[in-house]
Amino acid sequence: MNEQWILKETKSADFKDERINARFRDTLSVLAEHPTASIPCASGGHAEMTAAYRLFDNPKVTIERILQPHAEASIRRMAEQKTVVLVQDTTEINLTRPVQQVCGAGPLGKDKRLGLFLHPLHAFTPNGTPLGTVGLKHWTRDWERKTQNDKTSHERASEPFESKESYRWLDTLRRADEISEQCPNTKVICICDSEADIYEMMSEKTSVNWIIRGCQNRVLNEKTHEGTPNHIRESVLAQNIISETVIDVRSRSLKIGCDERGRRQPRKPRKAACDVRSACVSIRPPRRPGESSLSPVEVNVVIVRERLPPAGEEPIEWMLLTDLPVETESQSLNVIQLYATRWMIEVYFKVLKSGCLVEKRRFENIKRFQACLAVYMIIAWRTLYICRLARGAPNINCEAVFEPDEWKPVWQIIRNSPPPTEPPSLGEITGMVAQLGGYIKRKNSPPGPQTIWIGMQRAYDFAICWRSFGPGG
């Protein structure tokens, strides 16, 4: 296995005990070689398995301490970039078990599902290459907690913003601001989905730029004449079209049969031809309990709306709120392209759940699970990083990622010929690794993370054989 990346990601690990530091590195290395395998299977022996479980059970080993060195390494990668996109989003980690439930898991909704919520701040390059997790919020809900629908309008209005779950968006934005100060030569843009359409997010003074997908058709602050739109959406749609763009609409299946929300309904994949409009508007501030009158906020808005949706389909529409300039066609298209990077955090969650199978890890206690989850978050980043790096920089030397005794057996098996003396390109070797995972080479169809995480497991097994009794022995 390539030990160099392990050393880089754990360089500043400090559990106040050198033995625990060493065990952390060994456990990360062992589990990274077989991310889909169970911990006993990946460990390869009773001693390694016991060491891994003892690591997760150690009170000094927390999710924050495990991710701290990875976050520092991620910030160093950010500092090497001209522009970085920091995406924050929330996902459910479902830990529901058929018999004995995980101690400390909380309800995920009104149904009987149990687990925890994960809200990472993940760094990406504008082309979607992941740089790592640089911030994290995680929590479990109380059993007696009321949902927003259960509360009266007076209860909702009188509840302090800091006590709401939605406060995580503002707290994470402030974390992004702190990170931006550590990378003075890097332009940092924080991107959020529609849950972050909150007044405090737009009124916060930060050194980072932001893009938020709007979901509330807020009232404008300006006094309008009769017949003139006084809401964001109608006001921007009344503007002239400044550009056109095409959006790749991904397929979507209905996860819950009774879910009637529009953005959760099934759809077929298509290419949507969209019109682009933009404007700068002033938003009327909301009322907050205990707050004096709040100030209006000026935001720039880009609306992307599908021109001719298929029959029976709702038109694709994005209302993007931002502090980036949107006056020209190129500026508006730049905001759209940057927001499209947000989808990569969904791919990251897929690698974490389907590639590393974190929801299937068997732990009796939530604290032990969280420590294990943090290790697999690093492994999920590494898998997606290789996939995206091979797309973004396919011509670099493959030894930037793979050791010689990792890529050489892959070449020998796929090409059925001795490996070359000069290392091939990263794109070529990554494609071969993906072939081990079931990838079928097609024109303009690069391998995805699933074939890569399956292929990498086989590649690591071949590397062991190569080092043990093969040419590299």
N, C-alpha and C positions, 0 to 999 in steps of 0.2 A: 504494500500500500504506500501511496505517496505521503511520507511523513512530514514533508516540508509544510504543507498547508495546515496540518495539525499543530505544528509548532508556532506558526504565525497566528493562528486563531486563538491559541491558549497562552501566548507569550506573557501576558500580564495576569494570568490566573493566580489568585491569592485566596486560598481557603484557610490561611493561618497554620498550615501544616503541609510540609513538602511531600509527605506520603500521600495526602489527599490530592494535591496538585498532580502528582504522577499518576495516581489512579484515575483521575479525571481524563487525562490525555489518553491513557490506555483504553478506557471505556469508550471514549469518543471514536478512537481509531477502530476498535473492534466492531462497534455498532454501525459505523459508516460503511464498512465493507459489505454488510448484509442488512440494509435498512428495512426490508419487508419481512425478514425472519423474526421469530420470537427472540427474546433476550437469551434464553438458554441455548437456542440453536445458533444464534450469531456468536455467542461467547466461545463455543467450541470446547468447553471443558467446565468441570464443576468449580474449579478455583476462579476462573474468569467470571463465571456467572455469579458466584457468591460475592466477588469483589464489586461487580456492577450494582447488585442489590444493596450492598452495604454503603456504597457511595450515595445512592439515592435516599437511603435512610439516615444518613449523617446529618445532624442538626446544623452543621456549618455549611452544608451544601444546599443552597436555595436557588430558585429560578433566576433571581437577580444576579447572584454571584457567578452562576454558570454563564450567563449571557454578557456579563460585563467585559471580559476580554474580547469576545466576538464583536461587541459594539465598538470597542476601541479600534480594533482592526478594520471595521467597516468605515469608521470616521477617517482613518488613514487612507482608505481607498477613495473616499469622497474627496479628500483634499487634492487628489491627483486629477480630478475631473473639472472641466469648465462649468458644466451645468449638471445638477443632480436633482432628481425628483424624489421627494419624501412622501410616500403614500401611507396614510393611516386608515385602518378599516377594522371592523369587528367580525369575529367568527365564533360560532358555537362549537365547543368540544363536547360531544355527546358521550357520556360515560355510563349510560343506562345499562344495567346488567340484568340477566334473567332471574337471578336469585338474590345473591348478596350484593347490596349496593356499595359504592365507594364512599367511605366515611369522609364527610366534609363536602361532598358534591351537593350542589343546590339545584333548584328547579330552573329549567331553561324556558319554560312558558307555562301556559295553563294546562298542558297535557302532563303526562307522567314522565317525561324525559328529564334526566338529571345530568349535570356536568358543570362546566365552567365557561366563562367568556374570555376570549383572548383578543386584545386590541394592540397589535404591534405597529410600530413606525418603521417602515422598511425603505431602504434607499435603493433607487434604481437610476441607471443612466437613462437619457431620453429615448434610447433605442430599446429599453426594456431589460438590460443586463442587471441582475440583482447585485447589490454591493453589500447587503447584510442588514440585520435588524439593529437599529440604533436606539430604540426605545420600546417600552412595553407596559401596558396596563392589563391586569388580569383580576378577575373577581368571580365570586359565586353569589348568587342572590339568596336573600333570607327567605325562609319558608313563609313568613307572615307578611312579606312585602306586597304592597298593593301595586297593581299596574296602573298606568295612566288612565286606562278606560274605567278602572274601578273607582277612581277618585272623582269627587265633585269638582265643578269648575272653580269653586272657591279654594279647595285644597290645592289644586294645580297652580292657581295664581299666587297663593301665599307660600308655596314651597321655594326655599332659596335655591338659586341655580347651582351653587356649589354642592348641594346634597343630591342632585340628580345624576343619573347614569350618563346623561349627555354631557356632563361637565368634562368627561374624559377627552372629548374632542379639543376643547380649549387647553386643557392641561398638556395634551400631546403636542399641540401647536407651539406652546411655550417651550417644550422640550426641543422641538425643531429649531426654534430661535436660538437656544443655547448651543446646539450643534453647529448652526450656521456661523456663530462667532468663532468656533474652532477651525473653520475652513474659510478664511477671509478672501481667498482667491477663487472661491466656488460660488456660483449663483445657485441658490437653493429655492425650490418651489415646493410647497406642501399641497398635496392634492387629497381631497376628501369626497366621499359620496354624499348623497342627499341628506343623510342623518345629521350632517354637520351644518345644515342650513340654519344657523343660529345667529342672532344679532351679535352676541359677544365675540363670535369668531371673526366677523367682518369689522368690528370696531376695535379689535385688539391691535395695538401698535407693535409691530415686529420688524425684524430685519429681513425676514423671508417673505417671498411672494406666495400667494395662495390661489387655488382654483377649487371652487366648491360647486357641486351640482345642485342647483336650486330645486326645491320641491314645494316652496310656499310662494304663492303669487302675492307678494307683499304690496302694500299700499305705498304709493309714491309720496314724498314729502311735499312736492310742489303743488300749488293750487292750480287746478286745471279748469279750463273752460268747459261748458256743457257740451257733451259729445266727444270730448277728448279723453283718451284712456288714462286712468289714474292708478293702474296696477302695472307691475313690471312686465309681465308677459305680453299683455295687449300693447303696451307702449313700445316694446322692442319689435314686435311683429308688425307694427305700423311703419317701421323704417324700411327703406329700400334694401333690396338684396345686394349685398356687397361681394358675394362669392358663392360658388357651388362646390360641394365635396361629395365623396362617396364613402359610406360607412359600411364595413363588413358586419352584418348582423348575425350573431351566433345563434345556433338552435337552442331551444330551452324546453325542458319537459316539466310537467306539473308535479311538484314534489309531494304536495298534500292535496288530496282530492277536493276538500272543501274550501281551499284557498281561493278567494274571489278577487284578490288584489290584481290590478291591471298589469303591474310589472312582474308578476309571478306566473302569468298565464303562458301556456305552451306556445311555441312558434317554430317555424322552419327557418333555416339559414337563408340569407339573401344579401344582395348588395343594394343598399338604399341610397338613391340619389337625393341629396339634401340641399336646401337653400340655407344660406348663412346670413344672419342679420346681427348687428351689434349696436350698442348705445351705452352712454354713461347716464346713470340715474341716481337720484337721491332717495333713500329709503326712509320712511317714517319710523321712528324708534318705537319699540314696544313699551309696555308698562311693566315694571319689576317691583315686587314688594320691598319696601324699605329703601328704595332708590329715589333720588330726586329725578327730575325730568332728564331723560337721556337725549343725547344729540343725534341728529340725523346722520346717516352714513352714506357716502358716495361710493358706488360700486360700478364696475364695468360689467356689461352683460353681453354674452354671445348666445344666440339661440340658433340651434341646428335643427331643422325640421324637414322630415321626408316629404318630397313633392307628391309622388303618386304611390301610396302604399298598396299592396295587393288587396284584393277584395276580401273583406272580413277581418283584415288586420289593422290594428291601431298604428298610426304613423309614428315612426321613430322621432323622438324630440328630446334634445338636450338643452337645458337652460343652465349655462355655465356662468357663475358669479366669480369675479376675479379682481385683483388689484393690478394685474398686468395690463398694458395698453392694448386697446382693441380698435383703434381708429381706422387702421388700414386693413386691406384684405390679408396681407401677409401676417399681421399681428393677430388677427382673429383666427386664422388657420393655425398659427403657432399655439394658441390657447387650446384649440381642439386636439391637436396632435399631442400636446403635453397631457391633457386629460385622458386620452386614450391609453396612456401608460398605466393608468390606475388598474386596468384589467390584469396586469401582471401579479398583483397581490392575490387575486383570485387563483391564478395558476400556482402561486406559492402555497396557498392553503390546500390546493388539490394535491401537491407533492407531499405536504405534511400529513394529510389524512389518508390518501390512497397509496402514496409511495412509501411513507414511513409507518403507516397504519397506527398512528398514535392513539386513536380512539379504541383500538383493540388491545392495548397494553393492559395487563392484569395487575392492578395494585389495589390493596385494601384501603389505603389512606391517600387523600388528595395531595398532601404535601410531597409524598414520595413520587406520585404521578407527575407533579409539576416539575420536579427536578429532572425526571426522565424526559418530559416534554421539551424542556430547554435544550437538552442534548440533541434531540431530533429536530429542533428548529434550526440548529446549526447545520445538521446533515441535509435538511431540506434545502437550505440556502445553497449549499455546495453543489447539490445535484442540479438545481435550476441554473446556477452560475455556469457550470460546464456547458449546459444546453444552449444558453443564450450567448455565451462567449464564442462558442463555435459558429454561431450565426453572425455575430457582429464583427468578429475578427478571425475568419476561417483560415487565413494564410499565415498566422503566426506559428512558431515552432510548437509542436505538440508537447514538448517537455516543459512548457510553461504550466501544464496541468498534470501530465502523466510522467511517471518515472520510466526509464528505459525498460525495466523488467515488467512494466505494465503494458506498454504499447507494443512491444516486440512479440509477445505470444499472441496478441490479438491479430497482428499482421500475419503471423505464421498460420494461424487457423483460418482466417478469412481469405487470404490470398493463396494459401497453400504453397508458400515460397519463403525462403529465408528473408528476414527483415533487412532493409537497406542500412548502409553504414551511416547515412545522414538521416536525422529524424524527419519524418514527413510533417505535413501541416496539421494543425489542430482540427480543422474541418474534416480532413480525410480520416483521421483516427477516430474522431467522435462518430462519424458515420459508420465505421466498422464496429465500434462498440454498440451502437444502436442496432446494427444488424444482429448482434448476439441476443438482443432483446426483442427481436421480431420485426424490426423496421424493414420495410421494402422500399428500396431506393427508387424514387420517381423524380422527374424533372420538376423543379420549383416546389418541392415538397420536402423541406428539411425535417430531420427527426425531432420528435417531441420529447418532453421530459419522461414520459412513461417508458418508452423503449430504451431511453438512456439509463434510467435507474435499474431496470431489469438487466440490461447489458453490462452495466458496471459491476454488478454482483458476480456475473460469470467471469468478467475480466479479472477481478480480484482473485478468484479461485485459480484461474490460469496463471496469474502472477506467482501465486504460492508454489504451484507445480514447477514453474520456470526457475524459481530461485532454489527450490529444494532438490530436484533431480534433473532439471533441464539444462539448456545451454548456460543459464545464469547461475547454476549451482556452484 
